[in-house]
Amino acid sequence: MAKSKSIVIEAGSGNIFADIGVVDAAEHLVKATLVSRIDDSIRSRRLTQAAAAELMGIDQPKVSAMLAGQFRGYSVERLMRFLVALGHDVEIVVGKRKRGVAELRVA
């Protein structure tokens, strides 16, 4: 009979990018969340990448790359503008820190 190996489980911080040591992890998480919302919008509207690209003012290969996780070259503001181009309102809310360290997040 084979020996069973114990599995070590480590609690995450809530930001996978911080957990794996990505530089600017908080900003990267915000961008990833915005790109996820862009993807959701494209899918829910049943847009082709070419049609989405036209609405966002970029070319289709850039949409494909962005949805595949290559979005470091885009600013948070530009990703928010893409959401607006896809028909979404984007609202920025500034509030007092509730507890712990203040954070940047997408709700």
Residue pairs with C-beta under 8 A, 6 or more apart in sequence:
12 19
13 19
15 25
15 26
15 29
16 29
17 25
17 26
17 28
17 29
17 32
18 25
18 26
18 29
22 28
26 103
26 104
27 76
27 104
28 72
29 105
30 76
30 104
30 105
30 106
31 71
31 72
31 74
31 76
31 79
32 69
32 71
33 105
33 106
34 76
34 79
34 80
34 82
34 83
34 106
35 66
35 67
35 69
35 71
35 79
37 83
37 88
37 106
38 52
38 66
38 67
38 79
38 82
38 83
38 86
39 67
41 83
41 86
41 87
41 88
42 49
42 52
42 63
42 67
42 86
45 86
45 87
47 55
49 60
49 63
49 64
49 67
50 60
52 63
52 86
53 59
53 60
53 62
53 63
55 85
55 86
56 63
56 81
56 82
56 85
56 86
57 85
65 71
66 74
71 79
80 90
83 90
84 90
93 107
